[in-house]
Amino acid sequence: MTANLHRRLGLYRFDAELGRGIAMKILVACEESQAVTKRLRVLGHEAYSCDIQECSGGHPEWHIFGDVVPELEKHWDMLIAFPPCTDLAVSGAAWFEQKRKDGRQQASIDFFMLFANANCERIAIENPVGIMSSQWRKPDQIIHPYYFGDAFEKKTCLWLKGLPKLEPTNIVEPPKRTEFASGRSMPTWYADAWRLKPKERAKLRSKTFDGIAQAMAEQWAGNA
């Protein structure tokens, strides 16, 4: 996007005299991979990942290792959040009843809503298809990695405030799906993940694909 378009959309502050954007302070919550954070840094923004896990992206100096809740009390120009989906995604519906009984699901809903209600002008929350569409509201957009050059199928919901919907950058052929005896099917890469250990499976399924991360940084923040 051009600087004028970014200014018109209010996506970042613009220095008319210098003819360039001014770096924004951006919190990328629940992100240990730093996939989005690193791309925002390349564009010149003061971006920080935050997670209760140490970062795996190679830049601990850009990582807030700890609880994100206190960080939401600070001023941020933009908030991009990837709250845990284990208790919210429809893929885990078989365990919903138990999670409702023991309080895990409500705790996850409350955590998700901390981001939705944060005092920030620009907010994006990412999650797979799940119960937040009925517990809160329907997402503003549903995307797939293959819209952005990565040959993977994964329905990804985006709830947006003060930010535009992402525009596809490189639509490629959707990957193959695995058919089951029940008649159901799912992306082969997703089905194969069941062979992994639980923690490895969860990490793979929650991965932020490169093309989506790049689109988020470029289309929502632009060059500083």
Backbone as JSON, one array per atom type, in Angstrom:
{
  "sequence": "MTANLHRRLGLYRFDAELGRGIAMKILVACEESQAVTKRLRVLGHEAYSCDIQECSGGHPEWHIFGDVVPELEKHWDMLIAFPPCTDLAVSGAAWFEQKRKDGRQQASIDFFMLFANANCERIAIENPVGIMSSQWRKPDQIIHPYYFGDAFEKKTCLWLKGLPKLEPTNIVEPPKRTEFASGRSMPTWYADAWRLKPKERAKLRSKTFDGIAQAMAEQWAGNA",
  "N": [[0.83, -1.19, 0.0], [0.4, 2.3, -0.62], [1.86, 5.21, 0.97], [0.01, 7.3, 1.16], [-2.42, 5.94, 0.99], [-2.3, 4.36, 3.28], [-2.35, 6.41, 5.15], [-4.88, 7.48, 4.71], [-6.49, 5.36, 5.49], [-5.85, 5.34, 8.11], [-3.92, 3.68, 9.18], [-1.3, 3.98, 10.0], [0.7, 6.44, 11.67], [1.59, 9.43, 9.96], [4.27, 11.22, 8.66], [4.22, 14.13, 7.18], [6.1, 15.99, 6.33], [8.51, 14.58, 6.1], [7.64, 12.59, 4.5], [7.12, 9.9, 5.09], [6.11, 6.96, 6.96], [5.61, 6.86, 10.54], [7.16, 5.0, 13.02], [5.25, 2.51, 14.65], [4.18, 1.36, 17.88], [3.84, -1.9, 18.62], [2.11, -4.68, 19.89], [2.41, -8.12, 19.8], [0.6, -10.58, 20.74], [0.7, -13.68, 22.55], [2.57, -15.05, 21.0], [5.18, -16.99, 20.35], [6.8, -17.73, 18.3], [7.56, -15.51, 16.89], [6.95, -14.84, 14.29], [5.3, -12.84, 13.09], [6.16, -10.61, 14.48], [8.91, -10.29, 13.77], [8.7, -9.58, 11.08], [7.36, -7.17, 11.26], [9.31, -5.68, 12.54], [11.28, -5.58, 10.54], [10.04, -3.82, 8.85], [10.31, -1.53, 10.23], [8.99, -1.0, 12.63], [8.31, -0.74, 16.18], [8.0, -3.49, 17.46], [6.83, -6.09, 19.62], [6.89, -9.42, 20.64], [4.93, -11.54, 22.8], [4.68, -13.96, 25.27], [3.99, -16.85, 27.35], [5.84, -18.72, 26.98], [9.33, -19.09, 26.22], [10.81, -17.31, 23.49], [11.07, -18.64, 20.16], [11.99, -17.51, 17.96], [14.45, -16.32, 17.76], [15.05, -13.76, 18.66], [15.27, -12.66, 21.52], [15.44, -10.14, 22.64], [13.34, -8.75, 21.65], [11.21, -9.87, 22.81], [8.65, -10.37, 25.18], [8.71, -12.15, 27.88], [6.42, -13.75, 29.56], [3.34, -13.16, 31.43], [0.71, -11.83, 29.51], [-1.3, -10.14, 30.32], [-0.68, -7.85, 32.1], [0.61, -6.3, 30.2], [-1.38, -5.37, 28.56], [-2.36, -3.18, 29.79], [-0.76, -1.13, 29.11], [0.2, 1.46, 26.71], [-0.42, 0.84, 23.34], [-0.02, 1.08, 19.84], [-1.03, -0.75, 18.11], [-2.54, -3.96, 18.36], [-2.0, -7.32, 17.96], [-3.27, -10.45, 18.26], [-2.95, -13.88, 19.2], [-4.63, -15.85, 20.69], [-4.72, -18.87, 22.72], [-6.25, -21.76, 21.28], [-7.14, -24.21, 22.08], [-9.3, -24.87, 23.81], [-11.39, -23.76, 22.49], [-11.68, -24.18, 19.72], [-13.58, -25.8, 17.15], [-12.63, -28.22, 16.35], [-12.0, -29.58, 18.59], [-14.35, -30.34, 19.72], [-15.37, -32.69, 20.85], [-14.47, -32.79, 23.42], [-15.65, -30.69, 24.69], [-17.8, -30.71, 26.58], [-16.69, -31.67, 29.0], [-14.77, -29.7, 29.39], [-16.34, -27.47, 29.74], [-17.53, -28.1, 32.16], [-15.36, -28.21, 33.96], [-14.42, -25.66, 33.85], [-12.42, -24.81, 32.11], [-13.06, -24.03, 29.49], [-14.55, -21.64, 29.8], [-12.62, -20.05, 30.99], [-10.86, -19.77, 28.86], [-12.46, -18.39, 27.05], [-12.82, -15.99, 28.45], [-10.17, -15.09, 28.48], [-9.68, -14.69, 25.73], [-11.48, -12.58, 25.32], [-10.25, -10.54, 26.69], [-8.48, -9.43, 24.89], [-10.23, -8.6, 22.89], [-11.56, -6.55, 24.21], [-9.6, -4.76, 24.78], [-7.96, -1.61, 25.36], [-7.29, -0.21, 22.74], [-6.73, 1.2, 19.55], [-6.4, -0.23, 17.19], [-6.94, -3.48, 16.49], [-6.36, -6.94, 16.05], [-7.49, -10.21, 16.14], [-6.67, -13.56, 16.05], [-7.86, -16.82, 15.35], [-8.78, -20.3, 14.99], [-11.73, -21.75, 13.39], [-14.35, -21.7, 15.65], [-15.97, -21.58, 18.89], [-16.18, -18.88, 19.47], [-17.5, -17.45, 17.59], [-20.15, -17.68, 18.2], [-20.18, -17.18, 20.92], [-19.27, -14.6, 21.09], [-19.04, -12.83, 18.54], [-19.4, -13.14, 14.96], [-16.48, -13.72, 12.92], [-14.62, -11.13, 11.19], [-13.39, -11.86, 8.93], [-12.42, -14.79, 7.08], [-9.66, -16.67, 6.33], [-7.2, -18.55, 4.39], [-4.0, -20.22, 4.46], [-3.2, -20.77, 1.8], [-4.07, -18.63, 0.35], [-2.08, -16.86, 0.44], [0.27, -17.77, -0.67], [1.28, -20.07, 0.6], [1.02, -23.49, 0.41], [-1.19, -24.69, 1.97], [-4.13, -25.72, 3.66], [-6.16, -24.17, 5.94], [-8.6, -23.06, 7.86], [-8.77, -19.86, 8.98], [-9.73, -17.56, 11.28], [-10.37, -14.06, 11.55], [-10.82, -11.43, 13.74], [-11.49, -8.09, 13.67], [-10.6, -4.72, 14.48], [-10.55, -1.44, 13.58], [-8.84, -2.06, 11.52], [-8.15, -3.14, 8.15], [-9.61, -5.81, 6.14], [-7.55, -8.58, 5.21], [-5.96, -8.69, 2.07], [-5.71, -11.18, -0.41], [-2.49, -12.32, -1.46], [-1.11, -14.11, -3.05], [-2.54, -16.5, -4.49], [-2.53, -19.94, -4.36], [-2.62, -23.42, -5.44], [-4.92, -25.32, -3.55], [-4.06, -27.73, -1.01], [-3.97, -31.39, -0.96], [-6.63, -33.4, 0.43], [-7.34, -35.66, 3.12], [-9.37, -38.48, 3.02], [-11.82, -40.0, 5.08], [-13.26, -43.06, 6.42], [-15.71, -42.47, 7.46], [-16.69, -40.6, 5.81], [-15.99, -38.04, 6.2], [-13.49, -35.46, 5.75], [-10.18, -34.04, 5.85], [-7.51, -31.58, 5.66], [-4.52, -33.09, 4.5], [-2.02, -32.58, 5.75], [-2.85, -31.73, 8.22], [-4.23, -33.92, 9.2], [-2.11, -35.73, 9.35], [-0.76, -34.73, 11.49], [-1.69, -35.92, 13.76], [-0.04, -38.0, 14.34], [2.02, -37.03, 15.75], [3.51, -36.08, 18.94], [1.47, -34.72, 21.6], [2.21, -31.97, 22.35], [3.89, -31.24, 20.23], [2.12, -31.55, 18.12], [0.18, -29.62, 18.72], [1.7, -27.3, 18.47], [2.38, -27.35, 15.75], [-0.14, -27.18, 14.52], [-0.97, -24.7, 15.32], [0.62, -22.99, 14.01], [1.77, -19.93, 12.54], [1.62, -19.12, 9.3], [4.1, -18.21, 6.84], [3.33, -16.52, 4.66], [0.91, -15.37, 5.53], [1.79, -14.05, 7.84], [3.5, -12.15, 6.68], [1.67, -10.69, 5.14], [0.03, -9.61, 7.16], [1.84, -7.88, 8.46], [2.64, -6.12, 6.37], [0.2, -5.14, 5.26], [-1.26, -4.18, 7.41], [0.46, -2.57, 8.89], [2.61, -1.51, 7.32], [5.44, 0.27, 5.83], [7.64, 1.94, 8.02]],
  "CA": [[0.0, 0.0, 0.0], [1.15, 3.55, -0.63], [1.78, 5.97, 2.22], [-1.24, 8.06, 1.17], [-3.52, 5.02, 1.3], [-2.19, 4.03, 4.69], [-2.78, 7.56, 5.93], [-6.33, 7.6, 4.56], [-7.1, 4.3, 6.3], [-5.48, 5.52, 9.5], [-3.2, 2.5, 9.63], [-0.15, 4.39, 10.78], [0.91, 7.88, 11.7], [2.34, 9.81, 8.77], [5.04, 12.45, 8.75], [4.06, 14.75, 5.87], [7.33, 16.68, 5.96], [9.51, 13.6, 5.68], [7.02, 11.73, 3.5], [7.2, 8.49, 5.45], [5.37, 6.6, 8.16], [6.3, 6.89, 11.81], [7.09, 3.67, 13.62], [4.23, 2.25, 15.65], [4.49, 0.42, 18.96], [2.89, -2.98, 18.35], [2.2, -5.89, 20.72], [1.96, -9.36, 19.17], [0.35, -11.38, 21.93], [0.64, -15.15, 22.43], [3.41, -15.41, 19.85], [6.56, -17.35, 20.69], [7.56, -17.93, 17.06], [7.95, -14.18, 16.41], [6.74, -14.78, 12.84], [4.77, -11.53, 12.73], [7.01, -9.6, 15.11], [10.13, -10.07, 12.98], [8.35, -8.86, 9.84], [7.07, -5.79, 11.65], [10.61, -5.06, 12.83], [11.91, -5.3, 9.25], [9.35, -2.65, 8.31], [10.7, -0.36, 11.02], [8.11, -0.75, 13.78], [8.74, -1.21, 17.48], [7.1, -4.6, 17.73], [7.25, -7.03, 20.64], [6.11, -10.63, 20.88], [4.71, -11.78, 24.22], [4.17, -15.32, 25.47], [4.48, -17.49, 28.58], [6.98, -19.54, 26.56], [10.44, -18.34, 25.65], [10.65, -17.2, 22.05], [11.87, -19.53, 19.31], [12.28, -16.74, 16.75], [15.84, -15.87, 17.71], [15.24, -12.37, 19.1], [14.72, -12.46, 22.88], [15.39, -8.71, 22.96], [12.04, -8.27, 21.18], [10.21, -10.78, 23.38], [8.23, -10.2, 26.56], [8.52, -13.51, 28.37], [5.58, -13.69, 30.75], [1.9, -12.95, 31.3], [0.38, -10.71, 28.64], [-2.34, -9.29, 30.91], [-0.17, -6.52, 32.49], [1.01, -5.54, 29.01], [-2.57, -4.77, 27.96], [-2.6, -1.91, 30.47], [0.15, -0.14, 28.53], [-0.24, 2.01, 25.43], [0.04, 0.22, 22.1], [-0.68, 1.59, 18.64], [-1.71, -1.88, 17.48], [-2.49, -5.22, 19.07], [-2.28, -8.52, 17.16], [-3.31, -11.51, 19.27], [-3.15, -15.27, 18.8], [-4.95, -16.57, 21.93], [-4.81, -20.34, 22.59], [-7.54, -22.21, 20.74], [-7.39, -25.6, 22.5], [-10.62, -25.03, 24.43], [-12.36, -22.97, 21.73], [-11.81, -24.63, 18.33], [-14.56, -26.87, 16.95], [-11.91, -29.48, 16.16], [-11.95, -30.26, 19.89], [-15.72, -30.36, 20.25], [-15.63, -33.92, 21.6], [-14.08, -32.57, 24.81], [-16.26, -29.46, 25.17], [-18.62, -30.89, 27.78], [-15.81, -31.75, 30.17], [-14.11, -28.41, 29.56], [-17.33, -26.55, 30.32], [-17.74, -28.48, 33.55], [-14.22, -27.89, 34.82], [-14.11, -24.23, 33.78], [-11.36, -24.47, 31.17], [-13.57, -23.32, 28.32], [-14.9, -20.27, 30.18], [-11.37, -19.33, 31.2], [-10.32, -19.44, 27.54], [-13.33, -17.34, 26.51], [-12.48, -14.75, 29.17], [-8.85, -14.66, 28.02], [-9.9, -14.17, 24.37], [-12.18, -11.3, 25.39], [-9.32, -9.5, 27.16], [-7.95, -8.77, 23.69], [-11.34, -7.94, 22.22], [-11.94, -5.36, 24.97], [-8.41, -3.97, 25.09], [-8.02, -0.19, 25.03], [-6.36, -0.01, 21.62], [-7.49, 1.6, 18.37], [-6.24, -1.2, 16.11], [-6.85, -4.81, 17.09], [-6.63, -8.13, 15.25], [-7.44, -11.45, 16.92], [-6.66, -14.72, 15.16], [-8.22, -18.11, 15.93], [-9.48, -21.16, 14.03], [-13.19, -21.79, 13.53], [-14.65, -22.18, 16.99], [-17.19, -21.12, 19.57], [-16.24, -17.43, 19.66], [-18.46, -16.91, 16.63], [-21.44, -17.64, 18.89], [-19.99, -16.6, 22.25], [-19.06, -13.16, 20.94], [-19.59, -12.45, 17.24], [-18.75, -13.79, 13.83], [-15.25, -13.03, 12.52], [-14.72, -10.21, 10.06], [-12.8, -12.48, 7.74], [-11.85, -16.13, 7.19], [-8.62, -16.82, 5.31], [-6.42, -19.78, 4.36], [-2.61, -19.98, 4.06], [-2.98, -20.83, 0.35], [-4.37, -17.31, -0.22], [-0.88, -16.03, 0.59], [1.45, -18.43, -1.21], [1.65, -21.3, 1.3], [0.08, -24.51, -0.06], [-1.83, -25.35, 3.1], [-5.52, -25.34, 3.92], [-6.44, -24.04, 7.37], [-9.52, -21.95, 8.06], [-8.24, -18.96, 9.99], [-10.67, -16.46, 11.49], [-9.81, -12.8, 12.01], [-11.72, -10.43, 14.28], [-10.74, -6.86, 13.42], [-11.06, -3.4, 14.93], [-9.69, -0.38, 13.06], [-7.92, -2.62, 10.53], [-8.86, -3.68, 6.99], [-9.46, -7.23, 5.84], [-6.35, -8.88, 4.44], [-6.15, -9.01, 0.66], [-4.82, -12.28, -0.85], [-1.3, -11.84, -2.16], [-0.62, -15.1, -4.01], [-3.39, -17.68, -4.33], [-1.96, -21.15, -4.95], [-3.52, -24.58, -5.44], [-5.13, -25.91, -2.22], [-3.43, -29.05, -0.88], [-4.84, -32.56, -0.95], [-7.32, -33.72, 1.68], [-7.44, -37.08, 3.45], [-10.75, -38.94, 3.16], [-12.0, -41.01, 6.11], [-14.35, -44.01, 6.18], [-16.95, -41.82, 7.88], [-17.1, -39.64, 4.8], [-15.37, -36.76, 6.51], [-12.14, -35.26, 5.22], [-9.46, -32.89, 6.39], [-6.22, -31.43, 4.98], [-3.61, -34.19, 4.82], [-1.0, -32.16, 6.72], [-3.52, -31.61, 9.52], [-4.49, -35.3, 9.63], [-0.83, -36.36, 9.69], [-0.28, -34.19, 12.77], [-2.1, -36.81, 14.85], [1.06, -38.94, 14.61], [2.98, -36.34, 16.6], [3.21, -35.95, 20.35], [0.5, -33.64, 21.79], [2.79, -30.63, 22.32], [4.37, -30.99, 18.87], [0.93, -31.41, 17.29], [-0.43, -28.32, 19.0], [2.56, -26.25, 17.92], [2.26, -27.37, 14.29], [-1.47, -26.74, 14.12], [-1.14, -23.27, 15.64], [1.65, -22.25, 13.27], [1.44, -18.79, 11.69], [2.34, -19.34, 8.04], [4.92, -17.07, 6.43], [2.6, -15.6, 3.81], [-0.05, -14.62, 6.37], [2.57, -13.14, 8.69], [3.97, -11.06, 5.84], [0.51, -9.86, 4.79], [-0.36, -8.87, 8.36], [2.8, -6.79, 8.69], [2.64, -5.14, 5.28], [-1.1, -4.53, 5.01], [-1.77, -3.5, 8.6], [1.42, -1.61, 9.44], [3.35, -0.83, 6.26], [6.79, 0.73, 6.13], [7.77, 3.11, 8.91]],
  "C": [[0.87, 1.25, 0.0], [0.98, 4.26, 0.7], [0.46, 6.73, 2.3], [-2.42, 7.17, 1.52], [-3.49, 4.63, 2.76], [-2.7, 5.18, 5.54], [-4.29, 7.69, 5.89], [-7.06, 6.56, 5.41], [-6.77, 4.45, 7.78], [-4.66, 4.38, 10.04], [-1.88, 2.83, 10.32], [0.0, 5.9, 10.7], [1.84, 8.27, 10.56], [3.0, 11.16, 8.96], [5.04, 13.11, 7.36], [5.35, 15.42, 5.4], [8.38, 15.72, 5.43], [8.96, 12.65, 4.62], [7.13, 10.25, 3.81], [6.38, 8.24, 6.7], [6.24, 6.7, 9.39], [6.09, 5.54, 12.49], [6.01, 3.58, 14.69], [4.77, 1.29, 16.7], [3.43, -0.66, 18.91], [3.17, -4.18, 19.26], [1.63, -7.06, 19.94], [1.82, -10.38, 20.29], [0.23, -12.87, 21.62], [1.4, -15.61, 21.19], [4.82, -15.71, 20.32], [7.43, -17.49, 19.46], [8.15, -16.64, 16.53], [7.79, -14.02, 14.9], [6.27, -13.41, 12.39], [5.68, -10.42, 13.26], [8.24, -9.28, 14.27], [9.83, -9.29, 11.7], [7.99, -7.41, 10.12], [8.35, -5.03, 11.94], [11.34, -4.7, 11.53], [11.32, -4.04, 8.63], [9.61, -1.38, 9.13], [9.86, -0.06, 12.24], [8.7, -1.33, 15.06], [7.77, -2.3, 17.94], [7.7, -5.54, 18.76], [6.32, -8.24, 20.64], [5.96, -10.79, 22.38], [4.11, -13.17, 24.38], [4.7, -15.86, 26.8], [5.56, -18.52, 28.28], [8.1, -18.63, 26.08], [10.31, -18.34, 24.14], [11.55, -18.19, 21.32], [12.31, -18.8, 18.04], [13.67, -16.15, 16.69], [16.09, -14.45, 18.18], [14.6, -12.15, 20.48], [14.64, -11.0, 23.28], [14.07, -8.07, 22.5], [10.9, -9.07, 21.8], [9.93, -10.46, 24.84], [7.85, -11.59, 27.06], [7.72, -13.45, 29.67], [4.12, -13.46, 30.4], [1.6, -11.71, 30.47], [-0.57, -9.72, 29.3], [-1.81, -7.93, 31.36], [0.2, -5.66, 31.28], [-0.19, -4.83, 28.36], [-2.94, -3.45, 28.63], [-1.75, -0.78, 29.91], [-0.41, 0.39, 27.21], [0.42, 1.27, 24.27], [-0.72, 0.83, 20.94], [-1.46, 0.5, 17.92], [-1.51, -3.13, 18.34], [-2.89, -6.34, 18.12], [-2.19, -9.7, 18.11], [-3.63, -12.87, 18.67], [-3.49, -16.1, 20.04], [-5.07, -18.07, 21.72], [-6.21, -20.78, 22.18], [-7.95, -23.59, 21.24], [-8.8, -25.82, 23.04], [-11.73, -24.35, 23.64], [-12.65, -23.52, 20.34], [-12.78, -25.8, 18.21], [-13.89, -28.23, 16.72], [-11.82, -30.27, 17.47], [-13.31, -30.37, 20.54], [-16.03, -31.58, 21.11], [-15.32, -33.75, 23.09], [-14.74, -31.33, 25.43], [-17.03, -29.64, 26.48], [-17.77, -30.92, 29.05], [-15.16, -30.4, 30.44], [-15.07, -27.34, 30.08], [-17.51, -26.82, 31.8], [-16.58, -28.04, 34.45], [-13.74, -26.45, 34.7], [-13.06, -23.83, 32.77], [-11.88, -23.66, 29.99], [-13.91, -21.87, 28.67], [-13.65, -19.44, 30.41], [-10.76, -18.9, 29.86], [-11.15, -18.35, 26.86], [-12.98, -16.0, 27.15], [-11.14, -14.2, 28.7], [-8.95, -14.05, 26.62], [-10.49, -12.77, 24.45], [-11.32, -10.19, 25.99], [-8.75, -8.72, 25.97], [-9.05, -8.0, 22.96], [-11.7, -6.62, 22.89], [-10.76, -4.47, 25.32], [-8.57, -2.52, 24.63], [-6.96, 0.14, 23.97], [-7.19, 0.27, 20.37], [-7.47, 0.56, 17.26], [-6.0, -2.58, 16.7], [-7.16, -5.87, 16.05], [-6.49, -9.34, 16.16], [-7.58, -12.61, 15.95], [-7.01, -15.98, 15.94], [-8.83, -18.97, 14.84], [-10.99, -21.08, 14.23], [-13.52, -22.39, 14.89], [-15.87, -21.5, 17.59], [-17.27, -19.61, 19.75], [-17.19, -16.76, 18.67], [-19.85, -16.8, 17.25], [-21.33, -17.01, 20.28], [-19.81, -15.09, 22.2], [-19.71, -12.67, 19.66], [-18.84, -13.17, 16.14], [-17.48, -13.03, 13.45], [-15.49, -12.1, 11.34], [-14.24, -10.85, 8.77], [-12.34, -13.89, 8.07], [-10.89, -16.32, 6.03], [-8.01, -18.21, 5.4], [-4.97, -19.43, 4.01], [-2.41, -19.96, 2.54], [-3.43, -19.56, -0.36], [-3.11, -16.46, -0.31], [0.4, -16.78, 0.23], [1.91, -19.7, -0.52], [0.61, -22.37, 0.99], [-0.46, -25.35, 1.09], [-3.25, -24.83, 3.23], [-5.73, -25.32, 5.43], [-7.34, -22.82, 7.55], [-9.06, -21.12, 9.25], [-9.16, -17.75, 10.1], [-9.93, -15.23, 12.02], [-10.94, -11.9, 12.49], [-10.95, -9.11, 14.28], [-11.42, -5.63, 14.0], [-10.07, -2.36, 14.41], [-8.67, -0.85, 12.04], [-8.71, -3.18, 9.37], [-8.72, -5.2, 6.89], [-8.19, -7.44, 5.02], [-6.72, -9.22, 3.0], [-5.2, -10.14, 0.27], [-3.66, -11.74, -1.66], [-0.8, -12.8, -3.23], [-1.41, -16.39, -3.82], [-2.79, -18.86, -5.09], [-2.95, -22.29, -4.83], [-3.67, -25.13, -4.02], [-4.53, -27.31, -2.16], [-4.46, -30.16, -0.89], [-5.48, -32.74, 0.43], [-7.35, -35.23, 1.87], [-8.9, -37.43, 3.7], [-10.8, -40.05, 4.21], [-13.21, -41.89, 5.8], [-15.71, -43.41, 6.53], [-17.52, -40.89, 6.83], [-16.54, -38.25, 5.03], [-13.98, -36.67, 5.86], [-11.5, -34.08, 5.92], [-8.14, -32.77, 5.64], [-5.24, -32.5, 5.44], [-2.57, -33.78, 5.86], [-1.58, -32.09, 8.13], [-3.79, -33.0, 10.09], [-3.2, -35.98, 10.08], [-0.3, -35.9, 11.05], [-0.67, -35.07, 13.95], [-1.0, -37.81, 15.22], [2.1, -38.33, 15.56], [2.57, -36.39, 18.06], [2.31, -34.72, 20.55], [1.08, -32.23, 21.69], [3.27, -30.27, 20.92], [3.19, -30.77, 17.93], [0.29, -30.04, 17.48], [0.38, -27.19, 18.39], [2.43, -26.17, 16.4], [0.92, -26.78, 13.85], [-1.72, -25.26, 14.4], [-0.14, -22.39, 14.89], [1.07, -21.07, 12.5], [2.28, -18.92, 10.43], [2.99, -18.04, 7.55], [4.13, -16.04, 5.62], [1.6, -14.76, 4.58], [0.68, -13.62, 7.25], [3.04, -11.92, 7.9], [2.82, -10.12, 5.48], [0.04, -9.03, 5.98], [0.54, -7.65, 8.56], [2.67, -5.71, 7.62], [1.31, -4.41, 5.14], [-1.66, -3.78, 6.22], [-0.82, -2.43, 9.14], [2.17, -0.84, 8.37], [4.74, -0.41, 6.71], [6.77, 1.94, 7.03], [8.74, 4.1, 8.29]]
}
